[in-house]
Amino acid sequence: MGRQETYNAEGSSYEEERYGTSHMQSYLETRCQTLSDIIERVHGKKKDLQILEVGCGTGLTLQFLAQRDSSTKLFGMDFSETMLRQSHEKALQTKNRIAVTLGNAFGLPFNNHQFDVVYATRFIHQFYHKDKKTIHQELGRVTKKGGIVVLEFYAYGYHWLRFHTGGRKGKSWESYFSHYPSAKEIRDIVGGTFEPIPVRLAGERVFHKILGKNGVQWLMKKAAHLPASALIDEYFVATRI
Ligand SMILES: C[S@@+](CC[C@H](N)C(=O)[O-])C[C@H]1O[C@@H](n2cnc3c(N)ncnc32)[C@H](O)[C@@H]1O
């Protein structure tokens, strides 16, 4: 089954399966708030922002961003009809207009320099390095000068440890690590230096049980300042266009 068929088949159970637990709800909240903070840091209180999510899935992050001021225009794009249908249902319930479009990340159905922010969560890891670069360029094409592209990555360090402690699950080095690019590979994908902005801790389920939601968020802030970022599992990389 190809990737598109997989998401079409999984679509209706995706949210429950991926975000159904309290620690995943907490991660989702942190991810949405961190993204919103990045947007605020770059664009301040600017009106009429145009924001695009690529691979928007069921529209959870768009739903959160719809709480921004009503001049913000939100766009979601995905190549799975089943996933997109759920984004569409959320769009009908939110006060901001969210426009959802069927399309492919390798050839976005949008004009050059159309958006102030283009982002993707839990999306780019699926592709091999060359394709990650191509997609980043395509996201950059539809972003305005002075705008940003924000991508969520899984951390190399933590997954390197997992690989060497039994997490490999029969996968080759190449197929395993294509999900977890090194800092050098990220620099190549985004075309420059970058600063990771943490959104999820390694072993968050356990930390969540012991420390609770507030404790995890406190630890996340600390992890951002550790020289060795071994505690981080997922993080954002924001690139100015
Ligand atoms: C793991 S889901 C993530 C969904 C959502 N962003 C989230 O964080 O929950 C990946 C999404 O990317 C979409 N996708 C995968 N490849 C794509 C492509 N080439 N173009 C557009 N969408 C794609 C899938 O249909 C799916 O909805």
The ligand as an SDF file (V2000), in Angstrom:
LIG
                    3D

 27 29  0  0  0  0  0  0  0  0999 V2000
    1.7190   11.6800   10.2140 C   0  0  0  0  0  0  0  0  0  0  0  0
    0.4660   12.6040    9.3830 S   0  0  0  0  0  0  0  0  0  0  0  0
    0.5940   14.1830   10.2210 C   0  0  0  0  0  0  0  0  0  0  0  0
   -0.6800   14.9500   10.2000 C   0  0  0  0  0  0  0  0  0  0  0  0
   -0.6590   16.2370   11.0300 C   0  0  0  0  0  0  0  0  0  0  0  0
    0.2620   17.2000   10.4660 N   0  0  0  0  0  0  0  0  0  0  0  0
   -0.2740   15.9270   12.4640 C   0  0  0  0  0  0  0  0  0  0  0  0
    0.7390   16.4510   12.9490 O   0  0  0  0  0  0  0  0  0  0  0  0
   -1.0100   15.1630   13.1160 O   0  0  0  0  0  0  0  0  0  0  0  0
    1.2100   12.9690    7.8020 C   0  0  0  0  0  0  0  0  0  0  0  0
    0.2310   13.6370    6.8440 C   0  0  0  0  0  0  0  0  0  0  0  0
    0.9440   14.0110    5.6650 O   0  0  0  0  0  0  0  0  0  0  0  0
    0.1310   13.7140    4.5250 C   0  0  0  0  0  0  0  0  0  0  0  0
    1.0610   13.5400    3.3810 N   0  0  0  0  0  0  0  0  0  0  0  0
    2.0260   12.6070    3.2330 C   0  0  0  0  0  0  0  0  0  0  0  0
    2.7060   12.7990    2.0840 N   0  0  0  0  0  0  0  0  0  0  0  0
    2.1500   13.8780    1.4850 C   0  0  0  0  0  0  0  0  0  0  0  0
    2.4170   14.5610    0.2710 C   0  0  0  0  0  0  0  0  0  0  0  0
    3.3960   14.1830   -0.5620 N   0  0  0  0  0  0  0  0  0  0  0  0
    1.6770   15.6580   -0.0120 N   0  0  0  0  0  0  0  0  0  0  0  0
    0.6710   16.0660    0.8210 C   0  0  0  0  0  0  0  0  0  0  0  0
    0.3700   15.4380    1.9750 N   0  0  0  0  0  0  0  0  0  0  0  0
    1.0930   14.3580    2.3080 C   0  0  0  0  0  0  0  0  0  0  0  0
   -0.6470   12.4610    4.9300 C   0  0  0  0  0  0  0  0  0  0  0  0
   -1.8120   12.2750    4.1640 O   0  0  0  0  0  0  0  0  0  0  0  0
   -0.9290   12.7440    6.4030 C   0  0  0  0  0  0  0  0  0  0  0  0
   -2.1430   13.4200    6.5850 O   0  0  0  0  0  0  0  0  0  0  0  0
  1  2  1  0
  2  3  1  0
  2 10  1  0
  3  4  1  0
  4  5  1  0
  5  6  1  0
  5  7  1  0
  7  8  2  0
  7  9  1  0
 10 11  1  0
 11 12  1  0
 11 26  1  0
 12 13  1  0
 13 14  1  0
 13 24  1  0
 14 15  1  0
 14 23  1  0
 15 16  2  0
 16 17  1  0
 17 18  1  0
 17 23  2  0
 18 19  1  0
 18 20  2  0
 20 21  1  0
 21 22  2  0
 22 23  1  0
 24 25  1  0
 24 26  1  0
 26 27  1  0
M  CHG  2   2   1   9  -1
M  END
$$$$
